[in-house]
Amino acid sequence: MNTFYETIQGTTPVLVDFYADWCQPCKMQAPILQDFAKRMNGAVRVLKINVDKNPQVAAKYGIRSIPTLVLFKQGNAVWRGAGVHQAKQLEQVVGGYV
């Protein structure tokens, strides 16, 4: 998990997808995030954190429902959204931070 904390501290914004393998909405979010990452062309990093395998990280950020997306900028959570989000929505959210 040290890599996670180091990554979110960087200057590139990081969108973290808190998910679980058994979660159907999470499965819907995955291809959307792949499309989003391609559209952003490296301007934003996308990470996936499995809440079942990393409960301490989920607890630290108060993740109560999944999928939950959290945007980090230099280690600070600057945006959070629960549920499935479309790529265009995410582009609008991230636009102010890149």
MDTraj code that builds the backbone (N, CA, C; nanometers):
import mdtraj as md
import numpy as np

residues = "MET ASN THR PHE TYR GLU THR ILE GLN GLY THR THR PRO VAL LEU VAL ASP PHE TYR ALA ASP TRP CYS GLN PRO CYS LYS MET GLN ALA PRO ILE LEU GLN ASP PHE ALA LYS ARG MET ASN GLY ALA VAL ARG VAL LEU LYS ILE ASN VAL ASP LYS ASN PRO GLN VAL ALA ALA LYS TYR GLY ILE ARG SER ILE PRO THR LEU VAL LEU PHE LYS GLN GLY ASN ALA VAL TRP ARG GLY ALA GLY VAL HIS GLN ALA LYS GLN LEU GLU GLN VAL VAL GLY GLY TYR VAL".split()
xyz = np.array([
    [0.0811, -0.1198, 0.0000],
    [0.0000, 0.0000, 0.0000],
    [0.0851, 0.1257, 0.0000],
    [0.2126, 0.1137, 0.0301],
    [0.2987, 0.2312, 0.0229],
    [0.2978, 0.2901, -0.1162],
    [0.2928, 0.2055, -0.2181],
    [0.2885, 0.2544, -0.3556],
    [0.1631, 0.3384, -0.3782],
    [0.0495, 0.2960, -0.3221],
    [-0.0744, 0.3715, -0.3338],
    [-0.0562, 0.5119, -0.2764],
    [-0.0043, 0.5194, -0.1549],
    [0.0116, 0.6493, -0.0891],
    [0.1130, 0.7374, -0.1626],
    [0.2182, 0.6781, -0.2147],
    [0.3160, 0.7536, -0.2930],
    [0.2530, 0.8056, -0.4222],
    [0.1709, 0.7220, -0.4860],
    [0.1080, 0.7597, -0.6123],
    [0.0129, 0.8767, -0.5950],
    [-0.0695, 0.8741, -0.4908],
    [-0.1663, 0.9837, -0.4746],
    [-0.0998, 1.1127, -0.4304],
    [0.0245, 1.1073, -0.3842],
    [0.0976, 1.2277, -0.3447],
    [0.1570, 1.3022, -0.4646],
    [0.1618, 1.2370, -0.5802],
    [0.2265, 1.2954, -0.6971],
    [0.1534, 1.4173, -0.7518],
    [0.2149, 1.4808, -0.8498],
    [0.1572, 1.6012, -0.9096],
    [0.0479, 1.5694, -1.0108],
    [0.0467, 1.4469, -1.0643],
    [-0.0585, 1.4065, -1.1577],
    [-0.1814, 1.3652, -1.0771],
    [-0.2994, 1.4194, -1.1106],
    [-0.4200, 1.3772, -1.0389],
    [-0.4416, 1.2265, -1.0549],
    [-0.4970, 1.1650, -0.9501],
    [-0.5209, 1.0213, -0.9496],
    [-0.6678, 0.9967, -0.9167],
    [-0.7372, 0.9267, -1.0064],
    [-0.8757, 0.8870, -0.9833],
    [-0.8729, 0.7432, -0.9332],
    [-0.9204, 0.7228, -0.8110],
    [-0.9180, 0.5903, -0.7495],
    [-1.0587, 0.5328, -0.7498],
    [-1.0690, 0.4116, -0.8034],
    [-1.1944, 0.3372, -0.8067],
    [-1.1915, 0.2361, -0.6923],
    [-1.2723, 0.2594, -0.5897],
    [-1.2877, 0.1639, -0.4808],
    [-1.3986, 0.0683, -0.5222],
    [-1.3662, -0.0604, -0.5342],
    [-1.4581, -0.1582, -0.5913],
    [-1.4451, -0.2929, -0.5191],
    [-1.5311, -0.3873, -0.5599],
    [-1.5207, -0.5273, -0.5170],
    [-1.5539, -0.6148, -0.6365],
    [-1.4931, -0.7323, -0.6409],
    [-1.5137, -0.8232, -0.7542],
    [-1.6585, -0.8687, -0.7685],
    [-1.7320, -0.8794, -0.6599],
    [-1.8687, -0.9289, -0.6614],
    [-1.9727, -0.8212, -0.6946],
    [-1.9313, -0.6981, -0.7026],
    [-2.0205, -0.5824, -0.7198],
    [-2.0557, -0.5609, -0.8677],
    [-2.1832, -0.5753, -0.9024],
    [-2.2257, -0.5588, -1.0416],
    [-2.2064, -0.4160, -1.0936],
    [-2.2443, -0.3117, -1.0191],
    [-2.2173, -0.1765, -1.0679],
    [-2.0674, -0.1508, -1.0888],
    [-1.9839, -0.2130, -1.0041],
    [-1.8385, -0.1989, -1.0195],
    [-1.7935, -0.2571, -1.1527],
    [-1.8544, -0.3689, -1.1904],
    [-1.8222, -0.4314, -1.3187],
    [-1.8640, -0.3422, -1.4348],
    [-1.9725, -0.2671, -1.4174],
    [-2.0161, -0.1720, -1.5205],
    [-1.9206, -0.0535, -1.5288],
    [-1.8650, -0.0126, -1.4154],
    [-1.7763, 0.1036, -1.4107],
    [-1.6416, 0.0756, -1.4769],
    [-1.5938, -0.0485, -1.4707],
    [-1.4589, -0.0829, -1.5185],
    [-1.4330, -0.0431, -1.6639],
    [-1.5171, -0.0804, -1.7614],
    [-1.4878, -0.0400, -1.8998],
    [-1.5008, 0.1107, -1.9213],
    [-1.5859, 0.1752, -1.8426],
    [-1.6002, 0.3213, -1.8521],
    [-1.4692, 0.3873, -1.8092],
    [-1.4088, 0.3355, -1.7031],
    [-1.2819, 0.3908, -1.6558],
    [-1.1696, 0.3666, -1.7557],
    [-1.1728, 0.2521, -1.8239],
    [-1.0732, 0.2257, -1.9275],
    [-1.0865, 0.3280, -2.0399],
    [-1.2089, 0.3558, -2.0821],
    [-1.2348, 0.4555, -2.1865],
    [-1.1905, 0.5943, -2.1391],
    [-1.2243, 0.6274, -2.0159],
    [-1.1866, 0.7555, -1.9579],
    [-1.0351, 0.7724, -1.9571],
    [-0.9626, 0.6699, -1.9131],
    [-0.8161, 0.6762, -1.9072],
    [-0.7580, 0.7010, -2.0458],
    [-0.8124, 0.6360, -2.1474],
    [-0.7650, 0.6574, -2.2854],
    [-0.7904, 0.8011, -2.3285],
    [-0.9100, 0.8514, -2.2978],
    [-0.9451, 0.9889, -2.3361],
    [-0.8530, 1.0912, -2.2691],
    [-0.8126, 1.0643, -2.1460],
    [-0.7312, 1.1591, -2.0711],
    [-0.5841, 1.1529, -2.1112],
    [-0.5440, 1.0488, -2.1810],
    [-0.4103, 1.0391, -2.2408],
    [-0.2970, 1.0708, -2.1420],
    [-0.3064, 1.0136, -2.0227],
    [-0.1996, 1.0305, -1.9248],
    [-0.2105, 1.1527, -1.8355],
    [-0.3082, 1.2388, -1.8584],
    [-0.3234, 1.3587, -1.7752],
    [-0.3736, 1.3239, -1.6349],
    [-0.4360, 1.2058, -1.6227],
    [-0.4875, 1.1577, -1.4954],
    [-0.4541, 1.0092, -1.4852],
    [-0.4107, 0.9664, -1.3682],
    [-0.3892, 0.8227, -1.3455],
    [-0.5164, 0.7635, -1.2891],
    [-0.5445, 0.6407, -1.3262],
    [-0.6602, 0.5690, -1.2725],
    [-0.6089, 0.4466, -1.1977],
    [-0.6485, 0.4350, -1.0719],
    [-0.6127, 0.3193, -0.9898],
    [-0.7390, 0.2512, -0.9411],
    [-0.7310, 0.1206, -0.9257],
    [-0.8413, 0.0438, -0.8708],
    [-0.7967, -0.0152, -0.7377],
    [-0.8799, 0.0020, -0.6350],
    [-0.8525, -0.0532, -0.5031],
    [-0.9681, -0.1457, -0.4651],
    [-0.9373, -0.2735, -0.4484],
    [-1.0367, -0.3716, -0.4077],
    [-1.0586, -0.3567, -0.2575],
    [-1.1801, -0.3207, -0.2184],
    [-1.2088, -0.2935, -0.0773],
    [-1.2041, -0.4198, 0.0083],
    [-1.2262, -0.5364, -0.0530],
    [-1.2182, -0.6609, 0.0223],
    [-1.0732, -0.6967, 0.0545],
    [-0.9818, -0.6620, -0.0335],
    [-0.8409, -0.6928, -0.0128],
    [-0.7660, -0.5810, 0.0591],
    [-0.8235, -0.4613, 0.0620],
    [-0.7594, -0.3444, 0.1238],
    [-0.8576, -0.2705, 0.2147],
    [-0.9128, -0.3388, 0.3146],
    [-1.0136, -0.2736, 0.3995],
    [-0.9595, -0.1542, 0.4774],
    [-0.8298, -0.1537, 0.5083],
    [-0.7727, -0.0419, 0.5844],
    [-0.7751, 0.0871, 0.5023],
    [-0.7519, 0.0771, 0.3723],
    [-0.7552, 0.1962, 0.2867],
    [-0.8991, 0.2442, 0.2721],
    [-0.9913, 0.1500, 0.2507],
    [-1.1332, 0.1864, 0.2389],
    [-1.1818, 0.2554, 0.3668],
    [-1.1413, 0.2030, 0.4800],
    [-1.1821, 0.2630, 0.6076],
    [-1.1222, 0.4022, 0.6243],
    [-0.9951, 0.4175, 0.5874],
    [-0.9284, 0.5469, 0.6020],
    [-1.0007, 0.6569, 0.5252],
    [-1.0549, 0.6227, 0.4070],
    [-1.1229, 0.7225, 0.3239],
    [-1.2746, 0.7173, 0.3371],
    [-1.3248, 0.6428, 0.4343],
    [-1.4685, 0.6413, 0.4637],
    [-1.5539, 0.5853, 0.3511],
    [-1.5043, 0.4835, 0.2845],
    [-1.5801, 0.4234, 0.1738],
    [-1.6912, 0.3385, 0.2336],
    [-1.8156, 0.3777, 0.2073],
    [-1.9321, 0.3097, 0.2631],
    [-2.0117, 0.2354, 0.1559],
    [-1.9987, 0.2769, 0.0315],
    [-2.0684, 0.2095, -0.0783],
    [-1.9720, 0.1988, -0.1958],
    [-1.9989, 0.1025, -0.2817],
    [-1.9128, 0.0825, -0.3978],
    [-1.9997, 0.0694, -0.5216],
    [-1.9523, 0.1111, -0.6362],
    [-1.8238, 0.1766, -0.6535],
    [-1.8257, 0.3199, -0.5994],
    [-1.7131, 0.3595, -0.5450],
    [-1.6909, 0.4985, -0.5081],
    [-1.5623, 0.5428, -0.5760],
    [-1.5689, 0.6559, -0.6432],
    [-1.4525, 0.7139, -0.7097],
    [-1.4057, 0.8334, -0.6272],
    [-1.2743, 0.8418, -0.6054],
    [-1.2171, 0.9543, -0.5316],
    [-1.1027, 1.0105, -0.6151],
    [-1.1056, 1.1406, -0.6373],
    [-0.9996, 1.2086, -0.7110],
    [-0.9029, 1.2710, -0.6111],
    [-0.7754, 1.2338, -0.6248],
    [-0.6706, 1.2878, -0.5388],
    [-0.5818, 1.3814, -0.6187],
    [-0.5462, 1.4922, -0.5584],
    [-0.4518, 1.5875, -0.6158],
    [-0.3492, 1.6166, -0.5075],
    [-0.2258, 1.5782, -0.5302],
    [-0.1159, 1.5963, -0.4354],
    [-0.1522, 1.5453, -0.2955],
    [-0.2138, 1.4276, -0.2920],
    [-0.2462, 1.3617, -0.1661],
    [-0.3777, 1.4004, -0.1031],
    [-0.4424, 1.5025, -0.1555],
    [-0.5699, 1.5477, -0.1009],
    [-0.6860, 1.4959, -0.1833],
    [-0.7896, 1.4444, -0.1165],
    [-0.9119, 1.4035, -0.1846],
    [-0.9886, 1.5308, -0.2205],
    [-1.0003, 1.5596, -0.3511],
    [-1.0635, 1.6839, -0.3958],
    [-1.2033, 1.6625, -0.4523],
    [-1.2392, 1.5365, -0.4761],
    [-1.3729, 1.5033, -0.5268],
    [-1.4022, 1.3588, -0.4936],
    [-1.5295, 1.3301, -0.4724],
    [-1.5741, 1.1936, -0.4429],
    [-1.7133, 1.1751, -0.5012],
    [-1.7359, 1.0574, -0.5575],
    [-1.8669, 1.0254, -0.6122],
    [-1.8951, 0.8772, -0.6000],
    [-2.0134, 0.8434, -0.5494],
    [-2.0543, 0.7037, -0.5373],
    [-2.1435, 0.6674, -0.6555],
    [-2.1390, 0.5404, -0.6936],
    [-2.2203, 0.4924, -0.8047],
    [-2.1425, 0.4958, -0.9351],
    [-2.2109, 0.4553, -1.0418],
    [-2.1487, 0.4488, -1.1740],
    [-2.1483, 0.5874, -1.2373],
    [-2.0332, 0.6278, -1.2890],
    [-2.0171, 0.7572, -1.3555],
    [-1.9722, 0.7339, -1.4993],
    [-2.0261, 0.8124, -1.5905],
    [-1.9885, 0.8031, -1.7313],
    [-1.8583, 0.8799, -1.7554],
    [-1.7894, 0.8437, -1.8631],
    [-1.6590, 0.9038, -1.8952],
    [-1.6699, 1.0550, -1.9106],
    [-1.7745, 1.1025, -1.9759],
    [-1.7900, 1.2477, -1.9954],
    [-1.8079, 1.3197, -1.8621],
    [-1.8814, 1.2583, -1.7692],
    [-1.8973, 1.3165, -1.6358],
    [-1.7620, 1.3280, -1.5672],
    [-1.6839, 1.2225, -1.5785],
    [-1.5526, 1.2213, -1.5141],
    [-1.4593, 1.3233, -1.5765],
    [-1.4683, 1.3418, -1.7075],
    [-1.3863, 1.4433, -1.7742],
    [-1.4179, 1.5817, -1.7198],
    [-1.5461, 1.6104, -1.6968],
    [-1.5863, 1.7392, -1.6438],
    [-1.5343, 1.7587, -1.5023],
    [-1.5436, 1.6553, -1.4210],
    [-1.4951, 1.6637, -1.2833],
    [-1.3445, 1.6884, -1.2795],
    [-1.2724, 1.6107, -1.3577],
    [-1.1268, 1.6144, -1.3557],
    [-1.0730, 1.7395, -1.4244],
    [-1.1488, 1.7965, -1.5148],
    [-1.1034, 1.9105, -1.5931],
    [-1.0463, 2.0245, -1.5126],
    [-1.0989, 2.0484, -1.3959],
    [-1.0494, 2.1579, -1.3133],
    [-0.9201, 2.1275, -1.2373],
    [-0.8756, 2.0041, -1.2465],
    [-0.7592, 1.9623, -1.1673],
    [-0.6381, 1.9217, -1.2508],
    [-0.6520, 1.9231, -1.3839],
    [-0.5367, 1.8847, -1.4677],
    [-0.4682, 2.0073, -1.5228],
])
top = md.Topology()
chain = top.add_chain()
for i, resn in enumerate(residues, 1):
    res = top.add_residue(resn, chain, resSeq=i)
    for name in ("N", "CA", "C"):
        top.add_atom(name, md.element.get_by_symbol(name[0]), res)
traj = md.Trajectory(xyz[None], top)
